[in-house]
Amino acid sequence: MALPPDTPKPSPTADRLAAQQDGFLREVDEALREDQMVGALQRYGKPVGFAIVAGLLALAGYLYWDHTQKQASADRSERMVLAMEKAAAGPASADGALKEFDALAKDGSAGSTAAAALTAAAIRAQQGKVEEASKAYAAIAADSSAPQPFRDLATLRDVAMRFDALPPQQVIDRLKALAVPGNAWFGSAGEMTGLAYLKLNKPDQAGPMFAAVAKDKAVPESLRARARLLAGQLGFEAGDAPTPAADAAAKTE
């Protein structure tokens, strides 16, 4: 029976040479990677560094701006509260409050400046400075940057303040966009529009307006009651006055 030939065993010298060759190749590979890294840093290091610095500066700038905005908002709120306290203190401090609101109306967000300007106009109206107040209301109503509810309120207050002096048709025209069911100021605008129609001797147009106000559940009940009375006197159905029980049930819904 023939025996299989013995396989030759690798010599220690061959193993040592192979290990040295592997080590050499690893060193060459590491050296190549280092060269590539150094080249990349030399080529892209400055742009990347500038981008990182620019990003950090932008972040720092935003954080500073956000902090100053919040601080300014807090300061403005405090000034507004103090001005309101002066206005509520009575006529003696009204001039001081007016100066504060005039200053607040010149700087701030669109909503806060409009609110300050509206309050300043109301103080002037209380002081009997009708022309100044009217000009202030007109400026707010014409300011396209102011929120629409503030502009509408300015129009409503101006017309209410000068209702007796304005031509009836002008009242109707100025309140046309507000005297519509669903509008936040429909109750007051509708009532003044109806009264203006009466001044023009147009009861056929005044009656339906009063009836619409009386039927609108979003309108305060005191205003609805006046409109219901006027509509009834003009011969227009405006619904029955709510009973106390029905009124209480409606408020709990």
C-alpha positions, 0 to 999 in steps of 0.5 A: 500500500503506497503512502501519500507524499508528505506536504512540504512545510513552509520554512521559518525564513519564508514566514519571516519574509512574508510578515516583513512584506505585509508590514512594509505594505501596511506602512506604505498604505498608512504613509499614502493615507497621511499624504492624502490627508495632508493634501486634503487639509492643504487644499480644503482646510481654509475654506472649511475653516472659514465656513465653520467660523462663519457658521459660528458667527451667524449662530452667535448673531442670531442668539444675540438678536433673539435675546435683544428682541425678547428684552425689547419686547419685555421692556415695551410691555412694561412701558405699555402697562405703565402708560395704561396705569397713567391713563386710568389714573384720570385727566391729570395724568392723561398728558403723560400717558399720551406722550408714552403711547405716542412714543410706543406708536413709533417703534415696535411690531405692526400690532403693538404700534397700532394698539398704541396709536389706537389708545393715543387716539382714544385719549385725544378723543376723551380730551375733546381733541376731536380733529386730532383723534380723527386724523389719528384714526384715519392714519391707522385705518389707512396703514396697510402694515397694521393688522386688519382688525385694528384698521377696522376698529379705527374706522369704527371709532372715527365714525362713531366719534363724528357720527352727528357731524358726518353726512349720512351717506358717508357713514354708510360708505365708510361702514359698508365693509363692516356692516355685514353679518359675520364681521367682528364689528357688525353690531355697532357698524350695522346700528350706525348704518341703520341710523344713517339710513333713517337720516336719509329717510330710507326706512325700507333699508334701515329696517332690514339692517336693524333686523339683521343685527337683532337676529345675530346671536354674536352681537351683544344682547343690549345692542340686539335689544335696541335693534329689535325695538327699532326694527319693530317700530319700522314694521320689520320682523326681528324675532322675539326677545329671548326669555331669561331662561332661554338667554341663560341656556344660550350662554351655557352652550 
